[in-house]
């Protein structure tokens, strides 16, 4: 599974890449902003985008809507250091497969949302 990681913290992108590559994902790119993620998603055609909600500029919800409108939209899983309840029903109405708190991130937890 070709994966794009989007988070404004380089340390998280790096550690998530190492973790998920070790669990069988092919991390094809990483982005720090929603705008950068859209450009990379168009160019790299990932199967899956792990997308932080709290991004500078265009947030994860707006980015997810734009990703869903691509010709070949990737599956999107939102992540955050906050809990799911912090976002109310916004996650339920977003064009995403699911949500993971950052501390819950693992290859297994991610795979459970996308199969």
C-alpha positions in Angstrom: 0.0 0.0 0.0 1.4 3.3 -1.2 1.2 5.9 1.7 1.5 9.7 1.9 2.0 11.1 5.4 0.7 14.7 6.0 1.6 16.4 9.3 3.2 19.8 10.1 5.7 18.2 12.6 8.7 16.7 10.8 9.5 14.5 13.8 6.1 12.9 13.6 6.4 12.4 9.8 9.8 10.8 10.3 8.8 8.5 13.1 5.5 7.5 11.4 7.4 6.7 8.2 9.8 4.4 10.1 7.0 2.7 12.0 4.7 2.1 9.1 7.5 1.1 6.6 8.5 -1.5 9.2 5.0 -2.8 9.1 4.7 -3.2 5.4 3.6 0.2 4.1 5.4 1.9 1.2 5.8 5.5 2.3 6.0 7.4 -1.0 6.1 10.9 0.3 5.4 13.3 3.2 3.9 16.8 3.3 3.7 19.5 6.0 0.6 21.3 4.6 -2.6 20.5 2.9 -1.6 22.4 -0.2 1.6 20.4 -0.4 -0.3 17.2 0.2 -2.6 17.9 -2.8 0.3 18.5 -5.1 2.1 15.3 -3.9 -1.1 13.2 -4.1 -1.7 14.3 -7.7 1.9 13.5 -8.6 2.5 10.3 -6.5 -0.9 8.7 -6.7 -0.9 7.2 -3.2 -3.4 4.5 -2.2 -3.7 6.0 1.3 -3.1 9.4 2.9 -2.5 9.7 6.7 -3.7 13.2 7.2 -3.3 15.4 10.4 -6.3 17.5 11.1 -4.5 20.5 12.7 -2.5 21.9 9.8 -1.4 25.4 9.0 -3.5 27.1 6.4 -5.9 24.5 4.9 -6.8 22.1 7.7 -7.2 18.3 7.4 -11.0 18.5 6.8 -10.7 20.9 3.9 -7.7 18.9 2.5 -9.8 15.6 2.7 -12.6 17.2 0.7 -10.1 18.3 -2.0 -8.4 14.9 -2.0 -11.8 13.2 -2.5 -12.3 15.3 -5.6 -9.2 14.0 -7.3 -9.6 11.9 -10.4 -8.2 8.9 -8.5 -8.9 9.7 -4.9 -6.8 8.0 -2.2 -8.3 6.5 1.0 -7.9 9.1 3.7 -7.4 8.4 7.4 -7.4 11.4 9.7 -5.0 11.6 12.7 -4.6 14.0 15.6 -2.9 14.4 18.9 -6.5 15.3 20.1 -9.2 12.7 20.7 -12.0 11.9 18.3 -14.5 13.6 20.6 -12.7 16.9 20.2 -14.0 17.1 16.7 -17.6 16.2 17.3 -19.5 15.0 14.2 -17.0 16.6 11.8 -15.2 13.3 11.3 -18.4 11.5 10.6 -19.2 13.9 7.8 -15.8 14.1 6.3 -14.9 12.0 3.1 -12.5 9.8 5.1 -12.3 6.2 6.1 -11.6 6.8 9.7 -9.7 8.5 12.5 -6.7 7.5 14.7 -5.3 9.4 17.7 -1.5 9.8 17.1 -0.7 7.7 20.2 -2.8 4.8 18.7 -0.9 4.8 15.3 0.4 1.4 14.3 0.4 -0.6 11.1 -2.3 -2.9 12.6 -4.6 0.0 13.6 -4.2 1.6 10.2 -4.9 -1.6 8.3 -8.0 -2.2 10.4 -9.5 1.0 9.1 -8.8 0.4 5.4 -9.7 -3.3 4.8 
